[in-house]
Amino acid sequence: MSTCKLDHSHEDVKQKYESQKDYLPEEMKQLFEQFFAKEHTQDLLNEVFHLLKKYDLAAEEEKSERKNRLYMILHNV
């Protein structure tokens, strides 16, 4: 993934999640609900946004890497 100079808001991340949630594992949805109930650093919001961005179009290997990274983040916030 390329780096992005934009800062993504909590709402941006939530909208991106809503657009991709049908492609994410079912058990991840509860973790996202918990994630959105809290405040997060700008760096973390940006990272989650980019992990979700075009998740549905990613190759299976990249999708697996993104999913693993999302689980790491969601379990540790």
Contacts in CASP RR format, 6 or more apart in sequence:
PFRMAT RR
TARGET T0000
AUTHOR 0000-0000-0000
METHOD contacts of the structure
MODEL  1
MSTCKLDHSHEDVKQKYESQKDYLPEEMKQLFEQFFAKEHTQDLLNEVFH
LLKKYDLAAEEEKSERKNRLYMILHNV
1 50 0 8 1.000
1 51 0 8 1.000
1 53 0 8 1.000
4 46 0 8 1.000
4 50 0 8 1.000
6 46 0 8 1.000
7 42 0 8 1.000
7 45 0 8 1.000
7 46 0 8 1.000
8 16 0 8 1.000
8 45 0 8 1.000
8 46 0 8 1.000
8 49 0 8 1.000
9 45 0 8 1.000
10 36 0 8 1.000
10 39 0 8 1.000
10 40 0 8 1.000
10 45 0 8 1.000
12 45 0 8 1.000
12 49 0 8 1.000
13 36 0 8 1.000
13 45 0 8 1.000
13 48 0 8 1.000
13 49 0 8 1.000
13 52 0 8 1.000
14 36 0 8 1.000
16 49 0 8 1.000
16 52 0 8 1.000
16 53 0 8 1.000
17 32 0 8 1.000
17 36 0 8 1.000
17 48 0 8 1.000
17 52 0 8 1.000
20 52 0 8 1.000
20 55 0 8 1.000
20 56 0 8 1.000
21 29 0 8 1.000
21 32 0 8 1.000
22 56 0 8 1.000
23 55 0 8 1.000
23 56 0 8 1.000
24 32 0 8 1.000
24 55 0 8 1.000
24 67 0 8 1.000
24 70 0 8 1.000
25 67 0 8 1.000
28 67 0 8 1.000
28 70 0 8 1.000
28 71 0 8 1.000
28 74 0 8 1.000
31 71 0 8 1.000
31 74 0 8 1.000
31 75 0 8 1.000
32 74 0 8 1.000
34 74 0 8 1.000
34 77 0 8 1.000
35 48 0 8 1.000
35 73 0 8 1.000
35 74 0 8 1.000
35 77 0 8 1.000
38 77 0 8 1.000
40 48 0 8 1.000
40 77 0 8 1.000
44 73 0 8 1.000
44 77 0 8 1.000
47 69 0 8 1.000
47 73 0 8 1.000
48 70 0 8 1.000
48 73 0 8 1.000
51 66 0 8 1.000
51 69 0 8 1.000
51 70 0 8 1.000
51 73 0 8 1.000
52 66 0 8 1.000
52 70 0 8 1.000
55 63 0 8 1.000
55 66 0 8 1.000
58 66 0 8 1.000
END
